[in-house]
Amino acid sequence: MKSIHTSLRILPTLVTGALAFGAAHAAPTQDGGYARGRILVEARAGLSDADLDRVLKEFGGKKHKIGQSRLHIVELPANASEVAAVARLAHRPELKFAELDRIVPAALAVNDPYAGSEWHLAKIGAPTAWDSSLGRGVTIAVLDSGVNVNHPDLKDRMVPGYNIYSGNTDLTDICGHGTAVAGTAAATGNNAAGVAGVAGAASIMPLRIAYSDSNGCHAYFSTIASGITYAADHGARIANISYTGIAGSSTVLSAARYMKSKGGLVIVSAGNNNIDENVTPDPALVVVSATDANDAKASFSSWGSFVTVSAPGTYIWTTDNSLGYSQWQGTSFSAPVTAGVAALMMAARPDLGGDQIASLMYLSAVDLGAAGRDPVFGYGRVDAAAALRAAVAYQAPVDTTAPVAAIAAPLANSSVAGLVNVTVNASDNVGVARVDLLVNGTVVATDASAPYGFSWNSTGSANGMASLVAVAYDAAGNAGKSAAVAINVANTVTTVAKDTTPPTVAIGNPVAGTVSGNVAVSINAADNAGAAGITTVLVIDGQTKAQGTGGSLGYNWNTRKVGAGQHTLTATARDAAGNTSTTSVIVTKK
């Protein structure tokens, strides 16, 4: 790809729960460019909206939440320095990270308009796999330049999508790249026309994350993370992202972990720079390098320790934006080949989570290069037939081993006030699904992704000794409780003669919109007499689900146990004087 010579100044606004991005030009930096006027942050679990606003106040920043995650796009004033804001916010203990909203290119190498054969399908054993699965019932979200929804080989595969970049439902493919990627993964098979995708009966959710300029198609960390979160909240099991330079983004990794927490899988391209990208591997992403017809590394393919698997990526015959067909090259196409294999596996074993699917795909891959995992081919080249056999035969071992949890900070017997940053170390023989923080026996926050950290507002507890306990859960439901850490709460006390002011109460998560899987419900309350005297109750669809004292209440809501449609969450806060306040949010379970 050519280097990026332009950037955009784009300010996000909330549009029906998604972000819309406008297009006023500004000069970029020399290192590839980033969005002007905004940065990206993730709040620690338990941090209220009001407390996050106070953290951002010195920068004049206005936050916009990304879906049901804890990610936020922060809009900065026109005279603010994005680099300086990130440098200072990165050290704030209330945040997991802060980063620039960088521009990334599509992972396209060459577009060859001449006909060829779909050699890659036989290479990965797709025809054999099709005897057992075609991917039906699995939705692949294609985060790209849009998709031509009228293409004869794609139109029957479509489910409703969204234009993340523009904040509307215009899915027009502005570069042609998304249409080619979608066809590689799931063009309709067995219809006596055109081409066949790897998972020819899977559904495609088109999510436009990109804009086009004279140098091609580009996206931002923010549009990619917004697309992943949207896909996870709207029922997609797989998100395919054929863009480069994203595997090291904290924002993208956080969104990928969010999708994994809902049983999904995020698959990305390794890149086309023919270099070691020197990116630290992370289990949240399936990173795919490209191979050729001889099972050698494609000449353009990047590599590195972050590569987990490889797949064909040269001269891939697929759908194009002109309603016809052409050949394409790049890790842009090895990624959707892999996404198609994952869809075949998920359709055959819908009970398996994303982690299990990825693990079985790796174990069944054809080992290339150095024995075992290597930086060029990862665990090997995907084998659809072997992967499907492994998925069908898989029997989960009985897991009776509980996770181990320990509170690393604050230290026992320390004195705290205001916002308290709590750090938890948790591990498990299979994997930690979530960690709950309990204060005096009440769950105040839940964190579903490592590193596990919380921002607890101690003003919600009475002065004196308080007990902190962390409980880690695995996917099998085993729970491991940390040793209790006793700390001294020492907040300044304000005396109010006669209290007739009701407390304030807010549901920080979920926000109005679509929910699925496990939803971390967070409630925050405050009162003029201090939050220590508040009692908070959570009611879902008329049934009390959780209650506790203080300014924070957390609850893990398993939406798999409720029916599709609208559900109402109501939070009520009552202070020591008997004043009450109530707030509600309506969400939709797909």
Buried (B, 14 or more C-beta within 10 A) or exposed (E): BEEBEBBBBBBBEEBEBBBBBEEEEEEBBEEBBBBBBBBBBBBBBBBBBEBBEEBBEEBBBBBBBBBBBBBBBBBBEEEBEBEEBBEEBBEBBBBBBBBBBBBBBBBBBEBBEEEEEBBBBEBBBBEBBBEBBBBBBBBBBBBBBBBBBEBBBBBBBBBEBBBBBBBBEEBBBBBBBBBBBBBBBBBBBEEEEBBBBBBBBBBBBBBBBBBBBEEBBBBBBBBBBBBBBBBBBBBBBBBBBBBBBBBBBBBBBBBBBBBBBBBBBBBBBBBBBEEBBEBEBBBBBBBBBBBBEEBBBBEBBBBBBBBBBBBBBBBBBBBBBEBEBBBBBBBBBBBBBBBBBBBBBBBBBEEBBBBBBBBBBBEBBBBBBEEEBBBBBBBBBBBBBBBBBBBEEBEEEEBEEBBBBBBBBBEEEEEBEEBBBBBBBBEBEBBBBBBBBBBBEBBBBBBBBBEBBBBBBBBBBBBEEBEBBBBBBBBBEBEBBBEBBEBBBEBEEEEEEEBEBBBBBBBBBBBEBBBBBBBBBBBBBBBBBBBBBBBBBBBBEEEEBBBBBBBBBBBBBEBEEEEEEEBEBBBBBBBBBEBBBEBEBEBBBE
